[in-house]
Amino acid sequence: MIYSIANEYSKTPGGRFIHEGAFSGEDFRKTVLKPLYLKCKENGEELAVDLDGGYGYATSFLEEAFGGLVRELKDPGVRKIKIISTEEPALVERVDQYITDALRREGLWTN
C-alpha cells in the first residue's frame, strides 16, 4: 500500500503537536499512520509513505509521526515502512534516522 501525504492528508503538513495547529505530526500519526501501519502489518502488506508533492516538512512533523510511532507501539517492525521521496531524497534518510533513533532510545534496535 502506498500512502501519499500530500494527496491524502495535506500538502502543508504542520508542526509536532496537535495543539500547535492543523496537520501536525501527532495528528498524522494518530489518525493515519498508526491505523495504516497496523492494517498493513495484520494483512502482511508493505506500507510505503510518499512524501512528494507537499510544500515542505518540518523536522518536528516527521520525527513525531515516525519516531512517535516507534515510541507509541514499541514495535521494531516500524523500520519496515518504506519512505519514498524522489523530490527530496534526503527526507528518506532523515525519516529512517528518526525511526532508528527512537528504536535505540526504546531499547528495540537490532541489526
C-alpha positions in Angstrom: 0.0 0.0 0.0 1.3 3.4 -0.9 0.1 6.4 1.0 0.7 9.9 -0.3 0.8 12.5 2.5 0.3 15.4 0.0 -2.6 13.8 -1.9 -4.4 12.1 1.0 -3.6 14.1 4.2 -2.2 17.6 3.5 0.1 19.5 1.1 1.0 21.7 4.1 2.0 19.5 7.0 2.4 21.3 10.3 4.4 21.1 13.4 4.9 18.4 16.0 1.8 18.5 18.2 -2.0 18.9 17.7 -2.2 21.9 19.9 0.3 23.7 17.6 -2.1 23.7 14.7 -3.6 21.8 11.9 -2.0 18.8 10.2 0.6 18.1 12.9 2.8 15.1 13.1 0.9 13.9 16.2 -2.4 14.1 14.3 -0.9 12.3 11.3 0.5 9.5 13.5 -2.7 9.0 15.4 -5.3 9.3 12.6 -3.4 8.0 9.6 0.0 6.4 10.1 -0.8 4.1 13.1 -4.0 2.7 11.6 -2.4 2.2 8.2 0.7 0.5 9.7 -1.4 -1.8 11.9 -3.7 -2.7 9.0 -0.8 -3.5 6.7 1.0 -5.5 9.4 -2.1 -7.5 10.0 -2.6 -8.2 6.3 1.1 -8.9 5.6 1.4 -5.9 3.3 4.2 -3.4 2.9 3.4 0.2 3.8 5.1 2.9 1.7 4.7 6.5 2.6 5.2 9.0 -0.2 6.5 12.4 0.9 6.4 14.0 -2.5 4.1 16.8 -3.6 4.0 18.7 -0.3 5.2 22.2 0.5 7.9 21.1 2.9 8.1 19.0 6.1 9.2 20.3 9.4 11.6 18.1 11.2 9.2 18.1 14.2 6.4 16.7 12.0 8.5 13.8 10.6 10.1 12.9 14.0 6.7 13.0 15.8 5.0 10.9 13.1 7.6 8.2 12.6 9.7 8.3 15.8 6.5 8.8 17.7 5.1 5.6 16.1 8.0 3.7 17.5 7.6 5.2 21.0 3.8 4.5 21.0 3.8 0.9 19.6 7.2 -0.3 20.9 7.4 -2.2 17.6 10.7 -2.7 15.7 8.7 -3.5 12.6 8.2 0.2 12.1 11.5 0.3 10.4 10.0 -1.8 7.6 7.8 1.2 6.5 9.2 2.3 3.1 9.7 6.0 2.8 9.5 7.5 -0.7 10.7 10.9 -2.0 12.1 11.5 -5.4 11.8 15.3 -4.9 13.8 15.4 -1.7 15.8 12.1 -1.3 17.4 13.4 1.9 14.0 13.2 3.6 14.1 9.4 3.2 17.4 9.2 5.2 16.1 11.7 7.7 12.9 9.6 8.5 15.0 6.4 8.6 17.2 8.1 11.2 14.3 9.3 13.3 13.0 5.7 13.4 16.4 4.3 14.2 17.0 6.8 16.9 13.6 6.1 18.5 14.3 2.3 18.3 17.6 2.8 20.1 16.1 5.0 22.8 13.4 2.4 23.4 15.9 -0.4 23.5 14.4 -2.0 20.5 17.3 -1.7 18.0 18.6 -4.9 16.5 20.7 -5.2 13.4 
